[in-house]
Each structure stands twice: as structure tokens, then as C-alpha cells.
Amino acid sequence: MRKLVVLTFVTMDGVMQAPGAPSEDTSGGFAHGGWLPPYFDGFLGEVMDEQMREPFDLLLGRKTFEIFASYWPQHQDEGPGINNATKYVVSTTLTAHDWQKSVFINHNVVDEIKRIKQQDGRDLQVHGSGNLIQTLLKHDLIDELWLKIFPVTVGSGKRLFADGTVPASFKVTATKLSPAGVIIANYERAGTFTTGSV
């Protein structure tokens, strides 16, 4: 059985929209894109390299897939793991692409992801793909969250944990702090959600 791991950049107030550039995703009038670059240093680069060192496959939404497909095939030396991964792409509009090892999921998304998870094979990494992550959270399909929490607030935008997230318990499996103040925190799904009183 494969694990499904979400790797996400997120602000302190939970926004994951357009970390890389102001023009990356302006939907909903979002005007604060590009909050990641001032904090991305060699330390964080090494963390990302480590997290992507083991062989993996990718599960991506269409927009993230198109961003990746416009860059990684031309940079084989930089991203051998990404280029060699099977790319499972959830899309209602895109059904084919010439990037090697691209497989498209166009219907029965939840059932198909469950089927893929049940197979033997590499773990599945999810990068970006905010809409897809909401589906995964709603159906409790995420095994681990590898978060990079940036020391900024932006007030509005697409949130990692939006409406529809089911109650769930996680345990911390690793933490680091970058020199620029980015918290790297890995969480693993940990049984049923419970409550109590003080």
C-alpha cells in the first residue's frame, strides 16, 4: 500500500495560494503572491532535496501539473525524481500530455485515488494542487503532511484547511527551523479524532 504525502508551503494564517510569484495564481483577486522567495534559502533547499530524494510518484491537480510540465522536462538534471515519477493528474479538462509517464484521472476521482493507494509501489507526493488537497482532506485520504510554515500572514486566499476538512488526529514526526524562520513540520495521520475537557 502506498502512502499519500502532501508537501505544502503555507503562511502562518493557513494560506497556500501563489507562494512562488505574484502572477502565479491571482484568482479571487489574490494580490499577495510571491510570499515564499524572501525566505527560501539553502537550508530550505536542502530540506526539499531530502524530502524528494527517495523514489516517488506524483498526484497533482491540473494547474500544478501544467506549471511542472512547463519546467521540469527541460531540466532533467535538476529534477530526476520529478521527471522519472509517474504523474497522476486529476483534471476534468486535460486528458493527454506528452510529458512522459503522465496518467489522467478524469472521473471517479476519490475511488481512483483509493485504488492507486492500495497498489504496491512508490509513495505519492502531492505538491501545490490546492483544490485537489481539499478533496483529499474531505475524504481523509492523506497519510502525512510535510508543511513548511512561513513567518508571514496574508489575510485572505486559498487555505490549506478550508471548509470540508474532516476532523482528524495527527502526530508530529519531525521538526526543523530554518535560519529565515520557516518551520518545517512533518505530521503523520494518527488514529481517530478525540475530544476531552480540562
Secondary structure, DSSP 8 states (H G I E B T S, - for coil): ---EEEEEEEETTSB-S--S-TTS--GGG------SGGG--HHHHHHHHHHTTS--EEEEEHHHHHHHHTTGGG-TTT-HHHHHS-EEEE-SS----SSTTEEEE-S-HHHHHHHHHHSSS--EEEES-HHHHHHHHHTT--SEEEEEEES---SSS-BSS-TT-----EEEEEEEE-TTS-EEEEEEE-S-------
